[in-house]
Amino acid sequence: ENEESMNHFICAYTLEWCNRGGKFGGVNQAGILFYNTIIDNLLSRDNSKFSAGIEPFVKIHHFDYPQELEDRYGGWLSHLMQEDFVHFAKICFQSFGDRVKYWCTINEPNLFSEFAYERGTYPPAH
């Protein structure tokens, strides 16, 4: 069966950090509104050839994060960077969790670790 006959389709995408400065930078409400619009449009039955709408599958981190946090903390090895990520994830869950059922916290963490720390082609090791 294809997705249309099953009346179910999933769209995966990554959220950009809406709080570019981490816990200290506040939340970009325009970013929250942008993603609310995307989620609502995906779920809307009126905007989809699929009778049940399109189910969002949200990735919270997919290889990038704000440069300001890299400069401040030096990357993921800092517990402060990790705390900022938890703060960002909570913002995502609070803002979108009423409509998003499927989440990926960190997309392909093995590849990110390999490129950042083994090969040195991604920050912070580049």
Secondary structure, DSSP 8 states (H G I E B T S, - for coil): --HHHHT-EEEEEE---SSTTGGGS---HHHHHHHHHHHHHHH-STT-SSTT-EEEEEEEESS---HHHHHHH-STTSHHHHHHHHHHHHHHHHHHTTT--EEEEESSHHHHHIIIIIS--STTT-
